[in-house]
Amino acid sequence: MVLPLQIVPNDAAKPSLLHVKLGYAVCGKLCVPAEAQLALTLSGKPGTEEPALAAAEARVPRRVALGEPGSLTIASVHREISGKRARVVVLVGAPDGVAVDLFAEGPTPEWALPLPQPENNAVASPDGMLRYIFEIDGLPPGAQAAGATLKITAVSPTDAIEVEARLD
């Protein structure tokens, strides 16, 4: 996995030293937390990793407006009351037959929203939109979904976008 990171040195004429403290988990049937501390001297000159970094950077989701047309579009995000629980419905536009993964983030890291799931196995509706749904679950104590701003990320094999949407 490559995580692209842009670093701007204070003085471009001198090498920069990057210190990283990384927390992560190694998962199988169970996730085990791990931590690493790394240091790297950056000379400012292109290295052999440049093609891998450029490819990874191209996969970073672009921030777009809700409903902004493109090869991948998040057309709408709204709350729906279904029975006792509220849920969020996300309409996604993508080329026919293209697989799309969706992710939802709350306004703070304390929110632990479930993964949006495709309704009807992500078959496009008559308007060409894919419909994804997730229950409003995993909110921190005292938090309200109404009025909250969510970040929705859509990823296809050739594109990745993210939008911010305020729940009604």
C-alpha positions as CSV (number, residue, x, y, z in Angstrom):
1,M,0.0,0.0,0.0
2,V,1.2,3.5,-0.9
3,L,0.0,6.5,1.0
4,P,1.0,9.7,-0.9
5,L,2.0,12.6,1.2
6,Q,3.0,16.0,0.0
7,I,5.7,17.7,2.0
8,V,6.9,21.3,1.6
9,P,10.3,22.0,3.0
10,N,11.1,25.2,5.0
11,D,14.3,25.5,2.9
12,A,14.2,23.7,-0.5
13,A,18.1,24.0,-0.7
14,K,18.4,21.7,2.4
15,P,17.3,18.1,2.9
16,S,14.3,17.6,5.2
17,L,14.0,15.0,7.9
18,L,10.5,13.4,8.2
19,H,9.6,11.7,11.4
20,V,6.5,9.5,11.3
21,K,4.6,7.8,14.2
22,L,2.2,5.4,12.6
23,G,-0.6,3.6,14.3
24,Y,-2.3,0.7,12.4
25,A,-3.8,-2.7,12.8
26,V,-3.0,-6.1,11.3
27,C,-6.2,-7.9,10.7
28,G,-7.2,-11.4,10.0
29,K,-9.9,-13.0,12.0
30,L,-9.0,-10.5,14.7
31,C,-7.3,-7.1,14.5
32,V,-4.1,-6.5,16.4
33,P,-3.0,-2.9,16.9
34,A,0.5,-2.1,16.0
35,E,2.7,1.0,16.0
36,A,5.9,2.1,14.1
37,Q,8.2,5.0,14.3
38,L,10.0,5.9,11.2
39,A,12.5,8.5,9.9
40,L,13.3,9.5,6.4
41,T,15.6,12.1,4.9
42,L,14.1,13.8,1.9
43,S,16.5,15.3,-0.6
44,G,13.9,17.0,-2.8
45,K,15.1,15.0,-5.9
46,P,12.9,12.5,-7.7
47,G,13.5,8.9,-6.5
48,T,12.7,5.5,-7.9
49,E,9.4,5.5,-6.0
50,E,8.1,8.4,-8.1
51,P,5.9,6.3,-10.4
52,A,4.3,4.5,-7.5
53,L,3.7,7.8,-5.7
54,A,2.1,9.4,-8.8
55,A,-0.2,6.3,-9.3
56,A,-1.2,6.4,-5.6
57,E,-1.8,10.2,-5.7
58,A,-4.1,9.7,-8.8
59,R,-6.3,7.4,-6.6
60,V,-6.8,10.0,-3.8
61,P,-10.5,10.9,-4.0
62,R,-11.2,14.3,-5.6
63,R,-13.4,16.6,-3.6
64,V,-16.5,17.5,-5.8
65,A,-19.8,19.1,-5.1
66,L,-22.9,17.1,-4.4
67,G,-24.6,16.4,-7.8
68,E,-21.6,17.5,-9.8
69,P,-21.7,15.6,-13.1
70,G,-18.8,13.3,-14.0
71,S,-18.0,9.7,-14.8
72,L,-18.7,9.1,-11.1
73,T,-21.3,11.2,-9.4
74,I,-22.9,11.3,-5.9
75,A,-26.3,12.8,-6.9
76,S,-28.0,13.0,-3.5
77,V,-27.7,12.1,0.1
78,H,-30.8,12.1,2.3
79,R,-32.3,10.7,5.5
80,E,-35.2,8.4,5.4
81,I,-37.3,7.1,8.3
82,S,-38.0,3.4,7.9
83,G,-39.8,1.8,10.8
84,K,-38.1,2.6,14.1
85,R,-34.7,3.5,12.6
86,A,-33.5,6.3,10.4
87,R,-31.3,5.5,7.5
88,V,-29.3,7.4,4.9
89,V,-30.0,6.9,1.1
90,V,-27.2,7.8,-1.3
91,L,-27.8,7.9,-5.1
92,V,-24.7,7.3,-7.2
93,G,-24.3,7.7,-10.9
94,A,-21.6,5.5,-12.6
95,P,-21.2,4.0,-16.1
96,D,-23.3,0.9,-16.6
97,G,-21.7,-2.2,-15.1
98,V,-19.0,-0.3,-13.1
99,A,-18.5,-1.5,-9.6
100,V,-18.7,1.3,-7.0
101,D,-17.7,1.1,-3.3
102,L,-19.1,3.7,-1.0
103,F,-17.8,4.9,2.4
104,A,-19.4,7.3,4.9
105,E,-17.7,9.4,7.6
106,G,-19.4,11.5,10.3
107,P,-18.5,15.0,11.2
108,T,-16.0,13.8,13.9
109,P,-13.8,10.7,14.3
110,E,-16.2,9.5,17.2
111,W,-18.8,8.7,14.6
112,A,-18.6,5.0,13.5
113,L,-21.0,4.7,10.6
114,P,-21.6,1.4,8.9
115,L,-20.6,0.8,5.2
116,P,-23.3,1.9,2.8
117,Q,-24.7,-1.2,1.1
118,P,-26.0,-1.4,-2.5
119,E,-29.8,-1.9,-2.7
120,N,-30.9,-4.6,-5.1
121,N,-27.2,-5.6,-5.7
122,A,-26.4,-2.2,-7.1
123,V,-28.6,-2.6,-10.1
124,A,-29.2,0.8,-11.6
125,S,-32.7,2.3,-11.2
126,P,-34.7,3.5,-14.2
127,D,-33.0,6.9,-13.8
128,G,-29.6,5.2,-14.1
129,M,-28.7,5.8,-10.4
130,L,-27.3,3.2,-8.0
131,R,-29.0,3.3,-4.6
132,Y,-26.9,2.7,-1.5
133,I,-28.4,2.6,2.1
134,F,-27.0,2.5,5.6
135,E,-28.7,2.8,8.9
136,I,-27.8,5.7,11.1
137,D,-25.9,3.8,13.7
138,G,-22.6,4.3,15.5
139,L,-23.2,7.9,16.6
140,P,-21.5,9.2,19.7
141,P,-23.6,9.7,22.8
142,G,-25.8,12.9,22.4
143,A,-25.1,13.3,18.7
144,Q,-28.0,13.9,16.3
145,A,-28.0,12.9,12.6
146,A,-30.4,15.7,11.6
147,G,-28.2,18.6,10.5
148,A,-24.9,16.6,10.6
149,T,-22.5,16.9,7.7
150,L,-21.3,13.6,6.4
151,K,-18.4,12.9,4.0
152,I,-19.4,10.3,1.4
153,T,-16.6,8.7,-0.7
154,A,-17.3,6.8,-3.9
155,V,-14.5,4.6,-5.4
156,S,-14.6,2.9,-8.8
157,P,-11.8,1.1,-10.6
158,T,-11.0,4.3,-12.5
159,D,-12.1,7.1,-10.3
160,A,-12.6,8.2,-6.7
161,I,-14.6,11.2,-5.4
162,E,-15.8,12.6,-2.1
163,V,-18.6,15.0,-1.3
164,E,-19.8,16.6,1.9
165,A,-23.6,16.5,2.4
166,R,-25.7,17.9,5.2
167,L,-28.4,15.5,6.4
168,D,-31.9,17.0,6.4
